[in-house]
Amino acid sequence: MFIELKGITLEEILNDRKKTIVMFGVEWCEQCQSLKKEFIELEPTERKRDIDFIYCNIDRNENISDLVEIQKLPTFVSFNRSSVVLKQEGKTKKDIIKTLKSFAKI
């Protein structure tokens, strides 16, 4: 399932799911927008791993980026329930796939 955070907190989402990957980005970042498209396209192929995909625009959700200490964009953070298990700064689709494969093994 792909979710874009709008009017719901990350905590509410994470409490209901086992494995979640959150992409943190912003609208004005070309690299973020390009990878967001790749991220959305990967989601249907990853359903078999039971991993939910969430996009978080940190301009609209600043408190969340502070909570998980985002330093660079885009950043992918993998959660098992509400615990951070993996954080990856991403630059390419290959980086996203690497994060997914690492996370799927956890």
N, C-alpha and C positions, 0 to 999 in steps of 0.2 A: 504494500500500500504506500502511495506517495502522499505526503501531507505538507502543505506550506503553512507555517505558523502564522495564524491571523486570529486574534481574539481568544487564544487558548494558550496556557502556559506549557512550557516544556515539561515541567514536573507532572502535569496532568497526563500528558501523553506517555511519558516514560513509565509511569506507575502501572499502566495498562498493558505494557508490552515487554517481552523478554529481550529481544535484540533489535536495536535501532541504530541507524547511522544518520547523523545530522550533518548536513552541509551548511556551514556558516559562510555567508557572502553578503554582498551589497549590490544594489541595482547599477551604480555608476562604475563598477569594476567589470571591464570587458571579459577578463579571464573568468571571473565568477559567473557571469551570464553564459559564457560558452560552456563551462563545466556543468552548470545547472542543467542545460539541455542534455548533456551526456548522462548526467546523474538520473534525470527523469527517464531517459531511454533505457538505462540499465535495469531499472526497477522491475519491469515485467519478467525479465529473464532471471531475476534473483528471487522470485517468490518461493521457489522450492526450498530455499534456505531459511524461510521464515524470518526474514530481516525486513523491518519497516524502514522507509526512506523519508526523511524530513528535511525541508529546506528552511533555514532561518535567516531572514534579512536582519543583520545586526543593527542597521540604522533604525529599525522599528522595534527591536527587542534588545536594547543595550544591556539590560540587566542579565540576560542570559549569557551573552558573550563574556561578561565579567565573571559570571559564575563558573564557567569552564575555561577561563583565562585564554581567550583567543588573542594571539599576537599578530598573525598574518592571515591574509585572505587569498584564496579560499582555504578553509580548514575543514576536515572531515573528522568528526568525533563519533566513536562507536560506544554505545552504552549497552550494558546488560542490566535490565531494569533501570535503576537510576544511577548506577555506578559507571564511571568512565573506565573503559578497558583498553582503549586505543585512540591515539590522536595522531592525525596525519595531515600535514600541509600538502595540498594537492595542486598540481600544475597541469596535469594531463589526464585523459581517460585511463591511461595505464596506471596512474597513481590511485585512481578510484578503485580499479579492479584489484590492485595490490591490497588496498585496505579491506575490500570485501573478502578476499581469499584469506587474509590473516584473521579477520573477524569470524569467518565461518568455522574456523578451526577451534575457536574458543568455546 
